[in-house]
């Protein structure tokens, strides 16, 4: 896995810390562990799938769905990061 350069140089985690391990846990079918490692993994996956699906077959409500999951992803990442920093 790639090391977190923010954690190496500044000694505190970045907002994306845990995302690689969460993806690995998803590949191992540990869905609960993936969520606990990085809660934004599921909204980010849905966000990415919406973008890929739109390339193959355009979706009628694409902009609303992408905006919704982008907001959910950003909020989840920020809340998770705030909790990591405070604890």
Residue pairs with C-beta under 8 A, 6 or more apart in sequence:
1 20
1 21
1 24
2 20
4 13
4 14
4 16
4 17
6 12
6 13
6 14
6 17
7 13
7 14
7 17
12 85
13 81
13 84
13 85
14 81
15 77
15 78
15 80
15 81
16 38
16 77
17 38
17 84
18 37
18 38
19 38
19 40
19 41
19 44
21 37
21 38
22 33
22 34
22 35
22 37
22 38
22 41
23 34
23 41
25 31
25 33
25 34
25 37
26 34
26 41
26 45
34 41
35 41
35 42
38 80
39 76
39 79
39 80
40 73
40 76
40 77
40 80
43 69
43 72
43 73
43 76
44 73
46 69
47 66
47 69
47 70
47 73
50 59
50 62
50 65
50 66
50 69
51 66
53 59
54 62
54 66
59 65
